Amino acid sequence: MIVKTKKYELDKELFIKLAFKNILRKQWWVGLIYLAIISGTIFIPSWWWTIGASIALLLYCLFWLVQFAGVTQHEQGKMLFDKLSYEIDSRQILIKVNPKQGMPMKWDMVKKAQLTKDGFAIWLSPVQLIYWPNKIFSSEAQVKFVENILRRKELIK
């Protein structure tokens, strides 16, 4: 079975939100460093530990937000935000710009997938993502089929 989707354009704010959540989930240990620095107040009582650690954490978060916002503006990332349709089967994903032009992508290029409440987030790298909301599929059976493919490929647990 081949699942053909409707055309969909990834919203830039949604991309930034999903990518930022993903990086926070992957780099959860940064929170432990933050707490370790704040715990310096036990040995040397001062508000500077908290202020310094909070500024460092804020700068870290801003760094990643700027990176993801930059992808939305960069020429190489432009294809992520074009209006595309997809043909999905167990062998590959065919990314179609129009009915005559498309690019096949093998499943081994996909690093991981996430099942969200509204659709699927397909991660090609930490900053490259394909998002398929459930509304681009014609039926619930197609959504289940894509979910089964992702589970068989062990991209979602």
Secondary structure, DSSP 8 states (H G I E B T S, - for coil): --EE---EE--HHHHHHHHHHHHHHHTTHHHHHHHHHHGGGGTS--THHHHHHHHHHHHHHHHHHHHHHHHHHSGGGGGGGSEEEEEE-SSEEEEEEETTEEEEEEGGG--EEEE-SSEEEEEEETTEEEEEEGGGSSSHHHHHHHHHHHHHTTS--
